[in-house]
């Protein structure tokens, strides 16, 4: 991916988040977002990119909470309050995207891993995620 592609994809995500502030359902219509289909291929890929963004922000919040000694479990809710459009898109998208639901299952494992410094008793199994698009 070139820098140009990166910036174009980021602009699509920002546009989608901006639209979601007013209408989440409209923001999920990939055909209505200029450049989305060309750059992401399908709605699943777009939603997975948003989940990646969420996961990166959540990991940063968890790292900061460890530094500050604050409760990790609360950081998910703080992030949701800071980024309501992103959270609304992910919640609505999970209803229609099996690959997104699979990706979201890792959030609690991420919190557990930050809390203990290792993965807890939950077994991690490699699941084949259905290929989006």
N, C-alpha and C positions, 0 to 999 in steps of 0.2 A: 504494500500500500504506500503510495506516495504521500508527501506532506499535503499536497492538494486534495487527495482523496480523504485524508484524515480531517482536514478542515471542512470539507464539504459534508462528511458524515457527522461531524460535530455540529455543524449548522442545522442539519436535519433534526438531530436530537434536541437541540435548543429550541427549534421551532415547534417541535412536538410538545415539549414541556411548557412552552408559552401557551400553546393552544389548550393544553390540559388544565391550565389554571382556570379556564372558563368553561370548557366542555371536554371531559375525559373521553366520552364516546366518540366525538369527532376526531380527537387526537389519535385514536386507535385505528382510524381509517387510513391505511397506508396509501391508498390511491389518491387521497385528498391532500397529501403532504408532498409538496414539490421536491423531486429528487429522491424520495424515500425508496421507491421500488427499484430505481436504477442503482442506488448505492448499497442497499441492504438485501434486495432480492425478494424478501417476503416479511410479513409482520413478525414471525417468530424471530428472525435475525435482528430485527429492530428492537424487539422486547428483550432479547438476550443482551444486546448492547446496553440497554437501560439497566438491566440487572447487574451487568458488569460495573457500571458506574456506581450503582447503589452499594454493591459489595466492596468496592474500593473505598468509598466514603465510610462505610460501616467499619472496615478494618482500621482505618485511620482513627475513627472515634474510639474504637476499642483499645488501640495502642495508647492514645492519650489518656484514656480512663485508667489504664494500668499505671501510667506515669503519675497520675494525680491521686491514685488510690480510691477512685470513685466506683460505685457499683456498675459492673459491666452490663447487667441485664437492662438497665435503664437507657443505655446508649441507643438501642434500636428505636425506642420511643422518642428520644431527643432528635434523632436523625429524621424520623417521620414527621415531626413537628417542624423541623427546619426546611424540609423538602416535600411539602404536601403534594405537589403536582406529580413528582416522581413516584411517590408512594402510591398515589391514586392510580397512576398508569400501571404500575406493577400489580396492584391488587386486581384491577379490572382485567389486565392482560392474562393473569393466571387462570381466569375462568375460561379462556379460549386457547391457551397455548400449553400443550403438554411439555415441550422443552423448557419453557419458563418455570413450570411447576417443579420440574426436576432440579433446575438450577437453584430455586429458592429453598430447597430442602437443606442446602448447605449452610444456611444462615445460623441455625442453632449450633451446628458443629463448629462454626467459626467462633461463636461466643464461648462455647465450652472450651475450645482449644486456647483461647486467650485467657480464660479463667484459670485453667489448670497447667498450662504450658505444654499440654499434650492432648491428644484426642481421648475423650472419655470412653466408657465401655461400649459405646455404640459402634457397631462394626460398619466400616466403610466398604461398600461393595461397588465395584465398577459396574455401572449400568450403561448399557448402550442407549444413548439418547437418540430418539428418532431424528433423522436428518431433517432439519427445517428446509422448507421450500421444496 
